[in-house]
Amino acid sequence: MTIIKIAQELGVSPSTVSRAMNNSHQISDKTKEKVNAFLRKIDFHPNPQASSLKRGTTKTIAVIIPDISNYFFTSVLNSIEELAHEKKFHILIYQTQENHLKEVYIVNELLKGRVDGVIISVTKSFTKDNTHLIRLNKLMPVVLFDRILDQPEFSTITCNDYESGFTATNHLIKGGCTNIFFLGLSDEISVTSARLAGYKSALNINNFQCKDENILLCSNEEDANYKIRSALIKLRPDAIFSTVERYTILLYALCHELEIVISKEIKIISFFNSPTAALMHPPLSTITHPASEMGKAAIGKLFQKINNRTYAFQRNSNHNCRFKIRKSSE
C-alpha cells in the first residue's frame, strides 16, 4: 500500500494523506482523523528510508564511545537518548572497545551517509593518525566529548580535568601524604594528560619532586594489576590519585589482599561516577563528572549544527567536576 493508493481509497489527494501523517495545520482535524483512522485500519507505517531520501536527513545520530560498561559513558548516553527522543531522533550506539582501528572502521561506515551527525569520545589506543576524524568533521556535524583532540576545528564538551587533578593531589598533600602516585591510562588521551598536568603542578607548588616511577600509566587490567601490585609492595605509596574507575576497584582489591589499610596506610581519591563508591570499604573519595550535563550539552550542540546545516566549529563547553571526600582519603 502506497500513499497514492491510500489517497485513491479515501478520495483525497496524496498531499492530503501526507499532511495528515505529519499532523500538518494545513488540513482540518476532521480530515486528519479520517486519514489516520484508515491508516490504523490497514496497519500502515511510513517507510523511514524513503522519508529520509525525500527530506535529505536520516533523523539519526551516532554516538561512539570507548566502553559501554563504564558508568560515566552510560550516564552520558542516557541524557543523549532522552533529548534525542524528544526531537524524534534515533540513536545508533557504537563501542570502539578502546581499539583505534575499530574507531576508524566505524567512522568510515558513517561517512556513507547513515546519520545526520556524530558524538564521539576517542579511544585510548590513540595514534597520531586522526585523519578519519578530521574528514568526518568536514563532512557532517561532529561533537567530541570528554576524550577530545587538541585541534581548534573540533567542537568539544569537556570537564575541568586539569583543575580536578590539581585539587585531588593538593587534597592528599594537605592530608599529610608525601609519596603520592598517579594512576591512569595513556597520557596521549586528553583527559589523562590534563589530569596528570594538574597532579604535577600541585606537587611542584608544594615543593614535592615528581618521580617517573610514581606515575602508573596502564594499558589494560593485566598491566594495571602488575604495576599497582609492584608499586604497593616495592615503593609503598602513602596515597594514590586514580583517574580510572576500574583501576580503582582493582587497587582496593590489591590493598585488601596485601593487608594495606586504606585511609590509615594509604589514602585514595579517584575519578568515579558509579554510586557504589559510598558502599566501598572504606567509602571512596570521588571526583565525579557531571555526566548528565555533558550529555545534554553534547547533543544540544550537535542539534545546533544539524539545524544550522553547518559543520563549523562552535564554542566549546567546559564543565566542573564534583568532589566528595569520604573515609578513603581522610
C-alpha positions in Angstrom: 0.0 0.0 0.0 1.3 3.4 -1.0 0.3 7.0 -0.2 -1.2 7.3 -3.8 -3.3 4.1 -3.3 -4.5 5.3 0.1 -5.5 8.7 -1.4 -7.5 6.9 -4.1 -9.3 4.8 -1.5 -10.2 7.9 0.5 -11.0 10.1 -2.4 -8.4 12.7 -1.4 -5.1 13.9 -2.8 -1.7 12.2 -1.9 -0.6 15.5 -0.4 -3.6 15.5 1.9 -2.6 12.0 3.1 1.0 13.1 3.6 -0.1 16.2 5.6 -2.4 14.1 7.8 0.5 11.7 8.6 2.7 14.7 9.5 -0.1 16.4 11.6 0.0 19.5 9.3 -2.0 22.6 10.2 -2.9 22.9 6.5 -5.8 20.4 6.7 -8.7 20.1 9.1 -8.7 17.9 12.2 -11.7 16.0 10.7 -9.6 15.2 7.6 -6.7 14.2 9.7 -8.8 11.8 11.7 -10.4 10.3 8.6 -6.9 9.6 7.1 -5.4 8.3 10.3 -8.3 6.0 11.1 -7.8 4.4 7.7 -4.1 4.1 8.3 -4.7 2.3 11.6 -7.2 0.0 10.0 -4.8 -1.2 7.3 -1.8 -1.1 9.8 0.1 1.3 7.5 3.6 2.5 8.6 5.7 5.0 6.6 9.0 3.8 5.1 11.7 5.7 7.0 14.3 5.2 4.3 12.0 6.8 1.7 11.2 9.7 4.0 14.9 10.2 4.7 15.6 10.4 1.0 12.9 12.9 0.4 13.9 15.3 3.2 17.6 14.8 2.9 18.0 13.7 6.5 18.0 10.4 8.4 16.7 11.7 11.8 19.5 9.5 13.2 22.6 10.3 15.3 25.6 8.1 16.0 27.3 8.1 19.4 30.7 6.5 19.5 32.1 5.6 23.0 35.1 3.5 24.1 33.4 1.3 26.7 29.7 0.9 27.3 30.3 -0.8 30.7 31.8 2.5 32.0 29.2 4.2 34.3 30.2 7.6 33.0 29.6 6.8 29.4 26.3 5.0 30.2 25.1 8.2 32.1 26.1 10.4 29.1 24.2 8.1 26.8 21.1 8.2 28.9 21.0 12.0 28.6 21.7 12.0 24.9 19.0 9.4 24.3 16.4 11.3 26.3 16.8 14.5 24.3 17.1 12.7 21.0 13.8 11.0 21.8 12.1 14.4 22.4 13.3 15.5 19.0 12.1 12.2 17.4 15.7 11.3 16.5 17.1 7.8 16.6 20.4 6.9 18.3 23.0 4.4 16.9 25.5 3.4 19.6 28.9 2.2 18.6 31.5 0.9 21.0 35.2 1.0 20.0 36.4 -1.2 22.9 39.4 1.0 23.0 40.5 -0.1 19.6 41.7 2.7 17.2 41.3 0.6 14.1 37.7 -0.2 15.1 37.1 3.5 15.5 38.4 4.2 12.0 36.2 1.5 10.6 33.1 2.9 12.3 33.8 6.4 11.2 34.3 5.3 7.6 31.0 3.5 7.7 29.2 6.6 9.0 30.7 8.6 6.2 28.4 6.7 3.8 25.5 8.9 5.0 23.8 6.7 7.6 23.5 9.6 10.1 22.9 13.3 10.4 25.7 13.8 13.0 28.1 12.2 15.3 29.0 12.5 19.0 32.3 10.8 19.9 34.8 10.2 22.7 38.0 8.9 21.2 39.7 5.6 22.1 42.6 5.3 24.4 44.7 3.4 21.8 45.0 6.7 20.1 47.6 7.1 17.3 48.9 10.3 15.7 46.7 9.5 12.7 43.4 11.2 13.2 42.6 11.9 9.6 39.4 9.9 9.8 38.0 12.3 12.4 39.2 15.4 10.5 37.5 14.1 7.4 34.3 13.3 9.3 34.3 16.8 10.9 34.5 18.4 7.4 31.6 16.3 6.0 29.0 16.3 8.8 28.2 17.8 12.2 30.5 16.4 14.9 30.9 17.0 18.6 33.7 15.4 20.7 33.2 14.9 24.4 35.4 14.0 27.4 38.3 12.5 25.4 38.9 15.0 22.6 41.6 16.0 20.1 43.6 19.1 20.8 42.8 20.8 17.5 40.8 24.0 17.1 38.4 22.9 14.4 36.6 20.5 16.7 33.6 21.4 18.9 34.1 19.8 22.3 32.4 19.1 25.6 34.9 18.7 28.4 35.5 18.9 32.2 37.9 20.9 34.2 40.3 17.9 34.3 43.5 20.0 35.0 41.9 21.8 37.9 40.4 18.5 39.2 43.9 16.8 39.1 45.4 19.7 40.9 42.7 19.8 43.6 42.8 16.0 44.2 46.6 16.0 44.6 46.6 19.0 46.8 43.9 17.4 49.0 46.2 14.4 49.5 49.2 16.7 50.3 47.2 18.7 52.8 46.3 15.3 54.4 50.0 14.7 55.2 50.9 12.4 52.2 54.4 12.7 50.8 54.7 9.8 48.4 51.7 10.3 46.1 51.2 8.2 43.0 49.2 8.9 39.8 47.2 6.1 38.2 45.7 6.3 34.7 45.5 5.4 31.1 47.8 6.6 28.3 48.9 10.2 28.6 48.1 10.6 24.9 44.4 10.8 25.9 43.4 14.4 26.5 41.8 13.7 29.9 44.8 11.8 31.3 47.2 14.4 30.0 45.2 17.2 31.7 44.8 15.4 35.0 48.5 14.4 35.0 49.4 18.1 34.4 47.3 19.1 37.4 48.9 16.4 39.5 52.4 17.6 38.6 51.5 21.2 39.2 50.2 20.5 42.7 53.4 18.6 43.5 55.6 21.4 42.2 53.7 24.2 44.1 54.1 22.2 47.3 57.8 21.6 46.6 57.5 17.9 46.0 59.6 16.1 43.4 57.6 14.4 40.6 59.2 11.0 40.1 58.6 9.0 37.0 58.3 5.8 39.0 55.3 7.4 40.7 53.3 7.7 37.5 51.5 4.5 36.7 50.1 4.6 33.1 48.4 1.3 32.3 47.2 -0.2 29.0 44.8 -2.8 30.4 43.7 -4.6 33.6 46.6 -7.1 33.4 49.1 -4.3 33.1 47.4 -2.4 35.9 47.4 -5.4 38.2 51.2 -5.8 37.7 52.1 -2.1 38.1 49.8 -1.4 41.1 50.9 -4.6 42.9 54.6 -3.8 42.3 54.2 -0.2 43.5 52.3 -1.3 46.6 55.0 -3.9 47.6 58.2 -2.2 46.5 57.5 1.6 46.5 55.0 1.9 49.3 52.9 4.9 48.2 51.1 6.6 51.0 48.5 8.0 48.6 47.2 7.2 45.1 45.2 9.6 42.8 43.4 7.3 40.4 41.8 8.6 37.2 40.3 5.2 36.0 37.3 3.7 37.8 38.0 0.1 37.1 41.6 0.5 38.2 40.4 2.0 41.5 38.4 -1.2 42.1 41.5 -3.2 41.3 43.5 -1.0 43.7 41.1 -1.6 46.5 41.2 -5.4 45.9 45.0 -5.4 46.0 45.2 -3.3 49.1 42.9 -5.8 50.9 44.8 -8.7 49.5 48.2 -7.3 50.7 46.6 -6.2 54.0 47.3 -2.5 53.4 44.8 -0.5 55.4 43.1 2.2 53.2 42.9 5.5 54.9 45.5 4.7 57.6 48.4 3.3 55.5 47.4 4.6 52.1 44.9 7.3 51.1 42.9 7.1 47.8 40.9 9.5 45.7 39.5 8.7 42.3 37.5 9.8 39.3 34.5 7.7 39.9 30.9 8.1 38.6 29.3 4.9 40.0 27.1 5.3 43.1 28.9 2.2 44.6 31.7 4.5 45.8 29.9 5.2 49.0 29.4 1.4 49.6 33.1 0.5 49.2 35.2 -0.4 52.3 36.1 2.2 53.3 33.9 4.6 51.4 35.8 6.1 48.4 36.6 9.8 48.0 35.5 10.7 44.5 35.7 13.2 41.6 32.5 12.9 39.6 31.9 14.0 36.1 28.6 15.9 35.5 27.7 13.2 33.0 24.1 14.2 32.5 25.1 17.9 31.9 27.8 16.8 29.4 25.4 14.5 27.5 22.8 17.3 27.2 25.4 19.8 26.2 26.8 17.4 23.5 23.5 16.7 21.8 22.4 20.3 22.2 25.5 21.5 20.4 25.0 18.8 17.7 21.4 19.8 17.1 22.5 23.4 16.6 24.9 22.2 13.9 22.3 20.0 12.3 19.6 22.7 12.3 22.0 25.4 11.0 23.4 22.9 8.4 27.0 23.8 9.5 30.0 21.6 10.3 32.0 24.6 11.5 33.5 25.0 15.0 31.2 26.2 17.8 32.2 27.5 21.2 33.5 24.7 23.4 31.7 23.8 26.6 33.7 23.1 29.9 32.0 21.7 33.0 33.1 21.4 36.6 33.6 18.1 38.3 32.2 17.4 41.7 34.3 16.3 44.8 33.1 14.1 47.6 35.6 13.5 50.3 35.0 10.2 52.2 36.9 7.9 54.5 39.4 6.7 51.9 41.4 10.0 51.8 40.7 11.4 55.3 
